[in-house]
Amino acid sequence: MTISRRTFIKASGGTIAGLGILGTLNYKDWILPALAEEEGEKVAYTFHPPNCGGRCSFKCTVREGKLVKIEPNEWPDSVQNKICLRGLSEGERVYSPDRLKTPMKRVGERGEGKFVPISWDEALGTIADKLLELTSKYGGESIIWAGSTGVHYPMLLLPQLLGSQIITMYDIGLDTTAAGGQSMIMGFAWSTTNEITDSVNSNMAIFWGNNVLETSMTDSAFFFDAKESGTKMVCIDPVYSTTAAKCNQWISLRPGTDSALLFGMIHLILTNNWYDKQYVRKNTSSPFLIRADNKTLLREEGTNKFLVWDKNSNSLQPYDTPGIYPELEGEYTANGIKVKTVLSAYIEHVKDYTPEWASKITEIPEKVIFELTKEYALGGPANIQWGMGGTDKWYHSDTMGRLATIMAGLTGNIGRVGGGVGQGTQHGTCWSMDVEFGGWELPPEFKAADLEGKFFEYVNKPNAVKAGVFQGNPIHQYFPDYNKAKEWFKGFEFIVAVDSHQCDTVNFADIVLPAGTCFESEYDIGYLITERNHVLLQEKVIEPLFESKSDFQIEKELAELMGFAQYMPESPEEFVRAQLNSPDPSLQGITVESLRANKCVMRLNVPNEPYRAFMDHQFYTESGKLEFYSEDFIEEGYALPIWEEPNEASPSNPLYEKYPLALGTPHTRFRAHSTYSNARWLLQINAEPLVRINPKDAQARGLSDKDFVEVFNDRGSFQCRCQLANDMRPGMVQISEGWWSRYFKKGDLQELLNPNINPRGNKLIFGPHIALLDTLVEVKRVEE
């Protein structure tokens, strides 16, 4: 059956209700019963796991065992009562004809996607035998477990019992966030900024490579709350994005030159004395002294404390000595060693990074750079919110994170109401980040194997991996230079895929297991998370459809077959109770019973105001200060950040003559990475991959709107239609990431992406990352 967009919107009231059920494929029988109230219907609650960051809580209506309506649940904080088009599409997707209905085994070539149905006994028995065989033969590290977006319950216990390698979502890399956070925290670099709800207290909010209105739709209300309160909203992006269109100011720059803009801004702040001297002296490492001989920071012998030059005594003093007044600028001689303050080093370092220089690099008018900087520095409080698919996905993205953090520190915008700097999408910063759940304890002899680097690096380096167990679509989503990655996976001895739909990863599997969605379970209680300052619980909404099983049940049955039953929880509820058995005060009084009594969502015991990072200005660094100088990178000549052209997508690259277009791969509201690629209701609105190209570039190549084109470079190609777009700069093309291979006429987007890895990333919290956006391509017309 096909339902038009008009019919869907009319049936749903244009908002949140009215999803269909499996039955006779007739509009009258399918849609209308969902809008009528009947006696005996059941209401259950679950939350959405597609990794868009929303983690919306759903109120689900079930009639005669079928899911007939999805609505936003009622949160204790009513501002969180939200749902987006991805959630609305789940009614169709749960009952999609694309669902994997039975276990299968491969009969074609690996990657070909040809299978025959088998029983659960055969499937699980084959997997258990093979994993035990591989563990015995090569060791547990020979098996790698990985998941992607859309996974209901990540399997984490069985891999530990086997001593396997476990890959998390952070394996893709977050270098902007990691580098920025490393100045403030030696550990998990996420909660380093203020909650998005605090933007109402800002005079300026800069959305830097952050299309929050497209990719974090459940936070849209907070964007508009801030704008209506008078916050000046600024978007810095090469493309006139959804967010840029709603901001007060859009600043378009050459792709990959964000750091050049920041250097120009920092130059203005330092040369015009627009920085907050009191804040900088008290809360940053600016007064610390850099040795001229070995570039390390000067320390006191015996205590190893950092030394500063005290103006009061005109002498060296440990930085934490009471009553001192550290000099911010100056050069001195200490025990025969020449030293200078960190701030003096910065002033000298940025002298050539002038606004005029930055204007030439970024292609932003110098006047715009000047006015933006002055307003940011002197008109605070101000915050900078970068995204996860913009500045983070360039080869040198760590530089942007460090510079933005330094600029926020210079202007006193860290640890301030209305301030902040950091990852600003997916409601990623909130009180939830500090919650410590209890865990399911395994005997100490069981633990996961150490990783051998990043998963995407394994293609090009020796490693122990012989087999993989994959939930979701990690093969397709985690790897650039996809043609090379596919050849690597074809050499695996064994691959298991667990998913509800036949995504690209499934095509590489030897055994395929059909998983239930977040609405389906064999148990009354499901998974538990903390999100948006609340705890959310999943209840069973409907029984598993077809022959599918929940991810929990699959892991449990495999563990039983492999002799590990005694170490596993009997049910998800037992696991959830272990999670809630925590001394964390924010979880006190929150139980399975209280959650179910409160529609499966309860607010944490946390303050009512927005989360604000480092209000006490006590940073989790060696010095306790916001650190502007990084000794970790002295060897790389990067203790002070430096400007570097993009690794590939740069006019200075000789490859630019052959491939003169930078490839953008933005996130979209229609998918969470590759999840929802086959959502039929969404495909009626966003029907096919389209490569967007500026009309000037299209004219130069003889292209018209909707022509079939090939986008290519030396690594690979894909074919789809093109779309002429006036809302982005010439010199780049753009296609939303996450499309499954089947939707291209030929090839796949992932084939083209830059696999080069910045070795500096090995010293960052999350490790190196994929430079997805640092990619050059060319476009040509092909016959339809």
PEGISUL-V704311 format. One record per residue. N is the residue number from 1. RES is the residue in one small letter. SS is DSSP state (~ for helix, > for strand, _ for the rest). D_FIRST is the distance of its C-alpha to the first C-alpha in Angstrom with 2 decimals. Layout:
n:res:ss:d_first
N:RES:SS:D_FIRST
N:RES:SS:D_FIRST
This chain:
n:res:ss:d_first
1:m:_:0.00
2:t:_:3.82
3:i:_:6.60
4:s:_:9.92
5:r:~:12.99
6:r:~:14.75
7:t:~:12.41
8:f:~:12.50
9:i:~:16.25
10:k:~:16.90
11:a:~:15.35
12:s:_:17.34
13:g:_:20.44
14:g:_:20.57
15:t:_:22.07
16:i:_:21.30
17:a:_:19.46
18:g:_:16.27
19:l:_:13.96
20:g:_:11.38
21:i:_:12.03
22:l:_:10.96
23:g:_:10.89
24:t:_:9.48
25:l:_:5.77
26:n:_:7.35
27:y:~:8.52
28:k:~:12.03
29:d:~:12.00
30:w:~:10.15
31:i:_:11.80
32:l:~:14.99
33:p:~:16.54
34:a:~:16.57
35:l:~:18.86
36:a:_:21.23
37:e:_:24.14
38:e:_:24.96
39:e:_:27.97
40:g:_:27.83
41:e:_:25.23
42:k:>:26.25
43:v:>:26.62
44:a:>:27.15
45:y:>:27.85
46:t:>:27.10
47:f:>:27.48
48:h:_:25.43
49:p:_:26.83
50:p:_:25.34
51:n:_:28.84
52:c:_:28.29
53:g:_:31.32
54:g:_:29.68
55:r:_:29.43
56:c:_:28.00
57:s:>:28.49
58:f:>:25.50
59:k:>:25.69
60:c:>:22.88
61:t:>:22.15
62:v:>:21.35
63:r:>:20.80
64:e:_:21.20
65:g:_:21.06
66:k:>:17.72
67:l:>:17.56
68:v:>:16.45
69:k:>:18.30
70:i:>:20.09
71:e:>:23.14
72:p:>:26.17
73:n:_:28.92
74:e:_:32.34
75:w:_:34.72
76:p:_:38.47
77:d:_:38.45
78:s:~:36.03
79:v:~:35.78
80:q:~:33.61
81:n:_:30.96
82:k:_:28.24
83:i:_:24.70
84:c:_:22.97
85:l:~:19.57
86:r:~:19.50
87:g:~:20.10
88:l:~:17.57
89:s:_:14.84
90:e:~:15.89
91:g:~:13.79
92:e:~:10.64
93:r:~:13.06
94:v:~:14.76
95:y:_:11.86
96:s:_:10.52
97:p:_:10.29
98:d:_:13.14
99:r:>:15.40
100:l:_:18.74
101:k:_:19.14
102:t:_:22.70
103:p:_:25.89
104:m:>:26.43
105:k:>:29.42
106:r:>:29.83
107:v:_:30.63
108:g:_:30.53
109:e:_:32.54
110:r:_:32.25
111:g:_:29.72
112:e:_:27.95
113:g:_:25.22
114:k:_:25.70
115:f:>:25.89
116:v:>:26.15
117:p:>:25.44
118:i:_:28.59
119:s:_:29.70
120:w:~:30.42
121:d:~:34.09
122:e:~:34.20
123:a:~:32.31
124:l:~:34.42
125:g:~:37.57
126:t:~:37.17
127:i:~:36.65
128:a:~:39.57
129:d:~:41.90
130:k:~:41.13
131:l:~:41.50
132:l:~:44.77
133:e:~:45.99
134:l:~:45.34
135:t:~:46.95
136:s:~:49.96
137:k:~:50.27
138:y:~:49.65
139:g:_:49.56
140:g:~:46.80
141:e:~:46.63
142:s:~:45.11
143:i:>:41.73
144:i:>:39.77
145:w:>:37.07
146:a:>:34.81
147:g:>:31.76
148:s:_:29.68
149:t:_:27.50
150:g:_:24.97
151:v:_:27.26
152:h:_:27.43
153:y:_:30.95
154:p:_:33.13
155:m:_:35.19
156:l:_:38.76
157:l:~:41.00
158:l:~:40.65
159:p:~:41.33
160:q:~:44.50
161:l:~:45.54
162:l:~:45.24
163:g:_:46.90
164:s:_:43.98
165:q:>:43.15
166:i:>:40.56
167:i:>:38.79
168:t:_:37.56
169:m:~:35.54
170:y:~:38.90
171:d:~:39.48
172:i:~:37.78
173:g:_:40.63
174:l:_:41.48
175:d:~:44.74
176:t:~:44.99
177:t:~:44.61
178:a:~:46.84
179:a:~:49.60
180:g:~:49.63
181:g:~:49.65
182:q:~:52.37
183:s:_:54.79
184:m:_:54.24
185:i:>:53.27
186:m:_:54.10
187:g:_:51.03
188:f:_:47.43
189:a:_:47.03
190:w:_:44.24
191:s:_:45.77
192:t:_:48.06
193:t:_:47.00
194:n:_:46.27
195:e:_:43.10
196:i:~:40.97
197:t:~:41.73
198:d:~:45.35
199:s:~:44.60
200:v:~:45.52
201:n:~:49.07
202:s:_:49.08
203:n:_:50.63
204:m:>:48.58
205:a:>:45.43
206:i:>:44.75
207:f:>:41.22
208:w:>:42.20
209:g:_:39.38
210:n:_:37.24
211:n:_:34.01
212:v:~:33.70
213:l:~:31.47
214:e:~:28.79
215:t:~:29.17
216:s:_:30.57
217:m:~:28.75
218:t:~:29.99
219:d:~:33.49
220:s:~:32.90
221:a:~:34.61
222:f:~:37.73
223:f:~:37.85
224:f:~:37.87
225:d:~:40.31
226:a:~:42.67
227:k:~:42.34
228:e:~:43.00
229:s:~:45.98
230:g:_:47.56
231:t:_:46.71
232:k:>:46.69
233:m:>:43.48
234:v:>:43.95
235:c:>:41.40
236:i:>:42.79
237:d:_:40.21
238:p:_:40.18
239:v:>:36.90
240:y:_:36.39
241:s:_:33.73
242:t:~:31.87
243:t:~:34.81
244:a:~:37.40
245:a:~:36.07
246:k:~:36.79
247:c:_:40.13
248:n:_:43.52
249:q:>:44.36
250:w:>:42.60
251:i:>:44.78
252:s:_:43.48
253:l:_:45.26
254:r:_:45.27
255:p:_:42.83
256:g:_:44.67
257:t:_:47.76
258:d:~:47.22
259:s:~:50.34
260:a:~:52.47
261:l:~:51.56
262:l:~:52.51
263:f:~:55.79
264:g:~:56.62
265:m:~:55.89
266:i:~:58.01
267:h:~:60.79
268:l:~:60.88
269:i:~:60.87
270:l:~:63.75
271:t:~:65.88
272:n:_:65.62
273:n:_:66.18
274:w:_:62.93
275:y:_:62.45
276:d:_:63.25
277:k:~:66.50
278:q:~:66.89
279:y:~:63.38
280:v:~:63.76
281:r:~:67.19
282:k:~:66.20
283:n:~:62.70
284:t:>:62.35
285:s:~:64.12
286:s:~:65.45
287:p:~:69.11
288:f:_:68.94
289:l:>:71.14
290:i:>:70.06
291:r:>:72.70
292:a:_:73.60
293:d:_:74.53
294:n:_:71.39
295:k:_:68.83
296:t:_:68.40
297:l:>:68.91
298:l:_:72.44
299:r:>:72.88
300:e:_:75.82
301:e:_:77.51
302:g:_:77.40
303:t:_:74.56
304:n:_:72.19
305:k:_:71.37
306:f:>:70.39
307:l:>:73.31
308:v:>:73.51
309:w:>:76.41
310:d:>:77.70
311:k:_:79.10
312:n:_:81.31
313:s:_:83.20
314:n:_:82.63
315:s:>:81.73
316:l:>:79.00
317:q:>:77.43
318:p:>:74.56
319:y:_:71.55
320:d:_:71.43
321:t:_:75.13
322:p:_:75.62
323:g:_:77.14
324:i:_:76.56
325:y:_:75.28
326:p:>:73.46
327:e:_:73.82
328:l:_:70.55
329:e:_:72.09
330:g:_:74.97
331:e:>:76.37
332:y:>:78.91
333:t:>:80.90
334:a:>:80.55
335:n:_:82.88
336:g:_:83.21
337:i:>:79.48
338:k:>:78.00
339:v:>:74.99
340:k:>:72.87
341:t:>:70.42
342:v:~:66.70
343:l:~:66.38
344:s:~:69.12
345:a:~:67.33
346:y:~:64.13
347:i:~:66.05
348:e:~:67.57
349:h:~:64.33
350:v:_:62.36
351:k:_:65.21
352:d:_:63.70
353:y:_:60.14
354:t:_:60.87
355:p:~:58.43
356:e:~:59.45
357:w:~:58.56
358:a:~:55.23
359:s:~:54.45
360:k:~:54.97
361:i:~:52.80
362:t:~:49.89
363:e:_:50.17
364:i:_:50.34
365:p:_:53.21
366:e:~:56.18
367:k:~:56.43
368:v:~:52.90
369:i:~:53.82
370:f:~:57.05
371:e:~:55.54
372:l:~:52.65
373:t:~:55.14
374:k:~:57.65
375:e:~:55.12
376:y:~:53.63
377:a:~:57.07
378:l:~:58.95
379:g:_:56.37
380:g:_:54.89
381:p:_:53.43
382:a:>:50.72
383:n:>:47.98
384:i:>:46.21
385:q:>:42.67
386:w:>:41.33
387:g:_:37.84
388:m:_:36.62
389:g:_:35.15
390:g:_:37.82
391:t:~:41.47
392:d:~:40.85
393:k:~:39.62
394:w:_:42.72
395:y:_:45.47
396:h:_:48.04
397:s:~:45.86
398:d:~:48.43
399:t:~:50.83
400:m:~:48.60
401:g:~:48.32
402:r:~:52.08
403:l:~:53.01
404:a:~:50.72
405:t:~:52.16
406:i:~:55.68
407:m:~:55.16
408:a:~:53.86
409:g:~:56.88
410:l:~:59.34
411:t:_:58.18
412:g:_:58.11
413:n:_:54.37
414:i:_:53.84
415:g:_:54.53
416:r:_:54.32
417:v:_:52.35
418:g:_:49.96
419:g:_:50.65
420:g:_:49.11
421:v:>:47.89
422:g:>:45.12
423:q:>:41.46
424:g:_:39.79
425:t:_:36.06
426:q:_:33.91
427:h:_:36.51
428:g:_:38.29
429:t:_:41.67
430:c:_:42.23
431:w:~:44.30
432:s:~:41.76
433:m:~:43.05
434:d:~:46.38
435:v:_:45.16
436:e:_:46.39
437:f:_:44.49
438:g:_:46.26
439:g:_:45.23
440:w:_:44.91
441:e:_:48.25
442:l:_:48.65
443:p:_:52.10
444:p:_:53.64
445:e:_:53.61
446:f:_:49.82
447:k:_:48.57
448:a:_:46.26
449:a:_:47.85
450:d:_:48.84
451:l:_:46.49
452:e:_:47.87
453:g:_:46.70
454:k:_:43.27
455:f:~:40.45
456:f:~:39.80
457:e:~:43.52
458:y:~:43.47
459:v:~:42.27
460:n:~:45.63
461:k:_:48.09
462:p:_:49.36
463:n:_:47.70
464:a:_:47.50
465:v:_:43.74
466:k:_:42.75
467:a:>:39.46
468:g:>:36.66
469:v:>:34.40
470:f:>:31.58
471:q:>:29.17
472:g:_:26.40
473:n:_:26.96
474:p:~:30.73
475:i:~:31.40
476:h:~:29.23
477:q:~:30.14
478:y:_:33.85
479:f:_:35.27
480:p:_:36.41
481:d:_:37.52
482:y:~:34.51
483:n:~:35.71
484:k:~:38.86
485:a:~:37.05
486:k:~:34.82
487:e:~:37.99
488:w:~:39.45
489:f:~:36.58
490:k:~:36.68
491:g:_:40.22
492:f:_:39.36
493:e:_:40.46
494:f:>:37.52
495:i:>:34.31
496:v:>:32.07
497:a:>:28.68
498:v:>:27.17
499:d:>:23.74
500:s:_:20.34
501:h:>:18.57
502:q:_:19.94
503:c:_:21.76
504:d:_:24.66
505:t:~:27.24
506:v:~:25.56
507:n:~:26.19
508:f:~:29.92
509:a:_:30.17
510:d:_:32.10
511:i:>:30.51
512:v:>:27.10
513:l:>:26.64
514:p:>:23.31
515:a:>:24.01
516:g:_:22.60
517:t:_:21.61
518:c:_:23.91
519:f:_:22.36
520:e:>:23.27
521:s:_:26.79
522:e:_:29.18
523:y:_:31.62
524:d:_:31.99
525:i:>:33.13
526:g:>:31.72
527:y:>:32.73
528:l:>:35.10
529:i:>:35.64
530:t:>:37.68
531:e:>:36.16
532:r:_:37.16
533:n:_:40.33
534:h:>:38.57
535:v:>:37.86
536:l:>:34.29
537:l:>:33.36
538:q:>:30.18
539:e:>:29.71
540:k:_:27.40
541:v:_:24.27
542:i:>:22.54
543:e:_:23.63
544:p:_:22.67
545:l:_:19.37
546:f:_:19.47
547:e:_:22.94
548:s:_:23.14
549:k:>:26.34
550:s:_:27.41
551:d:~:29.44
552:f:~:32.46
553:q:~:32.19
554:i:~:31.90
555:e:~:35.01
556:k:~:36.84
557:e:~:36.33
558:l:~:37.32
559:a:~:40.40
560:e:~:41.37
561:l:~:41.21
562:m:_:43.31
563:g:_:45.96
564:f:_:45.20
565:a:~:43.96
566:q:~:47.00
567:y:~:46.17
568:m:_:42.60
569:p:_:41.52
570:e:_:40.44
571:s:_:37.48
572:p:~:35.89
573:e:~:37.86
574:e:~:41.11
575:f:~:40.22
576:v:~:39.35
577:r:~:42.65
578:a:~:44.46
579:q:~:42.90
580:l:~:44.02
581:n:_:47.45
582:s:_:48.79
583:p:_:51.95
584:d:_:50.09
585:p:~:51.05
586:s:~:47.76
587:l:~:46.13
588:q:_:48.77
589:g:_:47.52
590:i:_:43.92
591:t:_:43.01
592:v:~:40.04
593:e:~:41.10
594:s:~:41.54
595:l:~:38.23
596:r:~:36.36
597:a:~:38.47
598:n:_:37.43
599:k:_:33.65
600:c:_:33.94
601:v:>:35.29
602:m:>:39.01
603:r:>:41.06
604:l:_:43.51
605:n:_:47.19
606:v:_:47.62
607:p:_:49.11
608:n:_:47.22
609:e:_:47.82
610:p:_:45.72
611:y:_:46.51
612:r:_:49.11
613:a:_:50.36
614:f:_:54.07
615:m:_:55.49
616:d:_:58.59
617:h:_:58.78
618:q:_:59.28
619:f:_:57.34
620:y:>:56.63
621:t:_:58.63
622:e:_:61.98
623:s:_:63.85
624:g:_:61.71
625:k:_:61.39
626:l:>:58.65
627:e:_:59.52
628:f:_:59.63
629:y:_:61.31
630:s:_:59.78
631:e:~:62.32
632:d:~:59.51
633:f:~:59.04
634:i:_:62.68
635:e:_:62.47
636:e:_:59.61
637:g:_:61.51
638:y:_:58.83
639:a:_:60.66
640:l:_:60.19
641:p:_:56.82
642:i:_:57.12
643:w:_:55.13
644:e:_:53.42
645:e:_:51.25
646:p:_:47.75
647:n:_:47.88
648:e:_:45.85
649:a:_:44.31
650:s:_:47.69
651:p:_:49.55
652:s:_:52.51
653:n:_:50.68
654:p:~:51.77
655:l:~:48.18
656:y:~:47.35
657:e:~:48.79
658:k:_:46.20
659:y:_:43.22
660:p:_:43.85
661:l:>:40.57
662:a:>:39.87
663:l:>:36.35
664:g:>:34.75
665:t:_:31.83
666:p:_:30.97
667:h:_:28.75
668:t:_:25.76
669:r:_:24.07
670:f:_:20.68
671:r:_:21.94
672:a:>:24.81
673:h:_:26.21
674:s:_:23.59
675:t:>:21.67
676:y:_:18.19
677:s:_:18.25
678:n:_:14.80
679:a:_:13.44
680:r:~:10.17
681:w:~:10.91
682:l:~:14.39
683:l:~:13.62
684:q:_:12.39
685:i:_:15.98
686:n:_:17.80
687:a:_:16.09
688:e:_:18.95
689:p:_:22.51
690:l:>:25.02
691:v:>:28.74
692:r:>:30.52
693:i:>:33.94
694:n:_:36.65
695:p:~:37.29
696:k:~:40.85
697:d:~:39.79
698:a:~:37.16
699:q:~:39.83
700:a:~:42.24
701:r:_:39.77
702:g:_:38.70
703:l:_:35.12
704:s:_:32.91
705:d:_:29.85
706:k:_:26.72
707:d:_:28.94
708:f:>:28.13
709:v:>:30.84
710:e:>:32.30
711:v:>:33.59
712:f:>:36.31
713:n:_:39.53
714:d:_:41.75
715:r:_:39.46
716:g:_:36.21
717:s:>:33.58
718:f:>:29.96
719:q:>:28.26
720:c:>:25.68
721:r:>:25.78
722:c:>:28.43
723:q:>:28.49
724:l:>:31.81
725:a:_:32.74
726:n:_:35.87
727:d:_:35.56
728:m:>:37.09
729:r:_:40.35
730:p:_:41.15
731:g:_:41.82
732:m:>:38.59
733:v:>:34.94
734:q:>:32.17
735:i:_:28.80
736:s:_:27.04
737:e:_:27.56
738:g:_:25.18
739:w:_:22.76
740:w:_:22.19
741:s:~:23.80
742:r:~:20.68
743:y:~:19.91
744:f:_:23.31
745:k:_:24.14
746:k:>:27.14
747:g:>:29.00
748:d:_:28.42
749:l:~:29.78
750:q:~:31.69
751:e:~:33.83
752:l:~:35.74
753:l:_:36.73
754:n:_:40.42
755:p:_:41.62
756:n:_:45.11
757:i:_:46.22
758:n:_:48.85
759:p:~:51.44
760:r:~:52.28
761:g:~:49.06
762:n:~:50.74
763:k:~:52.91
764:l:_:50.13
765:i:_:48.64
766:f:_:45.22
767:g:_:46.68
768:p:_:45.71
769:h:_:42.33
770:i:_:40.08
771:a:_:40.96
772:l:_:37.37
773:l:_:38.23
774:d:_:41.58
775:t:_:40.11
776:l:>:41.02
777:v:>:38.91
778:e:>:38.96
779:v:>:36.26
780:k:>:36.26
781:r:>:34.11
782:v:_:32.53
783:e:_:31.25
784:e:_:27.53
